[in-house]
């Protein structure tokens, strides 16, 4: 039904993302779903003949929670990971991208790497943040440009450490003329609100000229 040689080839095709698990499920249940639709149509016709009202039942979409704090809709048993190129955090608009052989990558909706994938829209799957998972930390990265003065880096780190106890990477490089500095910092945060608060506080550090979040 899905044009593969055998059962093992089917598993491989699903694992590499060439065939979606949902499409396999739909093939396997096609007969049952047709019978269910016929029974439903018959019941509706019978109700109409009796002059009654047809009641439609809404089917609840399967929602699967993952350890990454992301809910995927419609299927289960799939590997999920947070994309390192854009590091989405709760509060960001996100997209689930079905990769070849590496499960589903969760990207920010504005991620350049995601949009540069050929035919990426055909590999998207609906995902959302799990609001019940509020204790997890997510990686955020920011680039800061400012005057290369003594104490600038310490002032910035002091601001960030007041809101994040998990600073993972600090990389500071002066420009060629030694007058300015480019600083890259990554740290853990629970959500976008915390990140926005940190960015707003870093902006007012003396001699900080610009700050931006990295994006793929």
C-alpha positions in Angstrom: 0.0 0.0 0.0 2.9 2.4 0.5 5.3 0.9 -2.1 8.0 -0.6 0.0 9.5 -4.1 -0.3 8.8 -5.5 3.1 8.1 -4.7 6.8 11.7 -3.9 7.6 11.9 -1.4 4.7 8.7 0.2 6.0 10.2 0.7 9.4 13.3 2.2 7.8 11.2 4.6 5.6 9.3 5.8 8.7 12.5 6.2 10.7 14.2 8.3 7.9 11.1 10.4 7.5 10.3 9.3 4.0 6.9 8.1 5.1 5.0 9.6 8.0 3.7 7.4 10.8 0.3 9.1 10.4 0.0 8.0 6.7 0.8 4.4 7.7 -1.8 4.6 10.4 -4.4 6.0 8.0 -3.6 3.1 5.5 -4.0 0.5 8.3 -7.3 1.9 9.5 -8.9 2.9 6.2 -11.4 0.1 6.2 -12.6 0.7 9.8 -12.9 4.4 9.1 -15.0 3.8 6.0 -17.3 1.6 7.9 -17.5 4.1 10.7 -18.4 6.9 8.3 -21.0 4.7 6.6 -22.6 3.9 10.0 -22.5 7.5 10.9 -24.2 8.6 7.6 -26.8 5.9 8.0 -27.6 7.1 11.6 -27.8 10.7 10.4 -30.1 9.8 7.6 -32.3 7.8 10.0 -32.5 10.8 12.4 -33.4 13.2 9.5 -36.2 10.8 8.4 -37.5 10.9 11.9 -37.4 14.7 11.9 -34.7 14.8 14.6 -31.5 16.9 14.8 -28.2 15.4 13.8 -25.7 15.5 16.6 -22.1 15.7 15.6 -19.4 14.4 17.9 -16.0 16.1 18.0 -13.1 13.8 18.1 -10.4 14.8 20.5 -7.0 15.1 18.9 -4.3 13.0 20.5 -1.7 15.1 22.3 1.6 13.6 23.3 3.7 15.3 25.9 7.5 15.0 25.7 10.4 15.6 28.1 11.4 18.6 26.1 8.3 20.5 27.2 6.7 20.2 23.8 3.3 18.7 22.9 3.0 17.0 19.5 -0.4 16.5 18.0 -1.7 13.4 16.2 0.9 10.7 16.9 3.2 9.2 19.5 6.5 7.4 19.8 8.5 9.9 17.8 11.9 11.3 18.9 11.8 15.0 19.5 14.7 17.5 20.1 15.1 21.3 20.5 16.9 22.7 17.4 20.3 24.1 18.5 20.4 26.6 15.6 17.6 28.8 17.0 17.1 27.5 20.6 13.3 28.1 21.0 12.0 28.7 24.5 8.4 28.6 25.8 6.6 31.7 24.5 8.2 31.5 21.0 6.2 30.5 18.0 7.4 27.0 17.1 7.3 24.6 14.2 7.9 20.8 14.3 10.1 19.7 11.4 10.3 16.0 10.4 14.0 15.3 9.7 15.4 12.3 7.9 16.5 9.9 10.6 16.7 12.3 13.5 13.0 12.5 14.5 11.3 15.9 14.9 13.3 19.0 15.4 11.5 21.9 17.2 12.4 25.2 15.6 11.4 28.8 16.2 9.0 29.8 13.5 11.3 32.5 12.2 14.4 30.2 12.1 16.5 30.9 9.0 17.8 27.3 8.9 14.2 25.9 8.9 13.0 28.1 6.1 16.1 27.3 4.0 15.2 23.6 3.8 13.9 22.6 0.4 10.2 21.9 0.6 10.2 22.3 4.4 6.5 23.1 4.5 5.6 19.5 3.5 7.6 18.2 6.5 6.0 20.4 9.2 4.0 18.9 12.0 1.8 20.7 14.5 3.4 21.2 17.9 2.9 23.5 21.0 4.5 24.2 24.3 3.4 22.2 27.3 2.3 24.8 29.9 2.4 22.3 32.7 6.1 21.9 32.3 7.3 25.2 33.9 10.4 23.9 35.8 12.6 23.2 32.8 15.4 25.5 31.7 16.0 26.2 28.0 19.1 27.5 26.3 19.0 31.1 25.0 21.8 32.9 23.2 22.4 36.6 22.8 25.0 38.8 21.0 26.1 42.1 22.5 28.0 44.9 21.0 29.5 47.7 23.1 32.5 49.8 24.0 35.6 47.8 24.9 36.0 49.2 28.4 37.2 47.7 31.6 34.4 46.0 33.5 31.9 45.8 30.6 31.7 42.0 30.6 31.5 41.8 34.4 28.6 44.3 34.4 26.7 42.3 31.8 27.3 39.0 33.5 26.1 40.5 36.8 22.8 41.5 35.2 22.3 38.0 33.6 23.2 36.1 36.7 20.5 37.9 38.7 17.9 36.2 36.5 19.7 33.0 35.4 21.8 30.6 37.5 22.9 28.7 34.5 25.3 30.7 32.3 26.9 28.1 30.0 29.0 30.0 27.4 30.8 33.4 27.5 32.8 34.5 24.5 34.1 38.1 24.3 36.2 39.4 21.3 37.5 42.9 20.7 37.2 44.5 17.2 40.3 44.9 15.2 40.8 48.5 16.4 40.3 47.3 20.0 37.7 50.1 20.6 34.6 47.9 20.7 33.7 44.4 21.8 31.5 41.6 20.5 30.2 39.4 23.3 28.3 36.1 22.9 26.6 34.6 25.9 24.4 31.5 26.3 22.4 30.8 29.5 19.4 28.9 30.8 15.9 30.4 31.2 12.4 29.0 31.7 10.5 31.1 29.1 10.5 34.1 26.7 9.3 36.5 29.4 12.5 35.9 31.4 14.6 36.3 28.3 12.9 39.6 27.4 13.4 40.9 30.9 17.2 40.1 30.8 17.6 41.7 27.4 15.9 44.9 28.6 18.2 45.1 31.6 21.3 44.4 29.6 20.3 47.2 27.2 20.7 49.8 30.0 24.2 48.7 31.0 26.5 51.7 30.3 28.3 51.4 26.9 26.2 48.6 25.6 25.2 49.8 22.0 23.2 46.8 20.7 21.9 43.4 21.8 20.2 40.7 19.7 19.1 37.1 20.1 20.8 34.7 17.7 18.6 33.1 15.1 20.0 30.1 13.2 
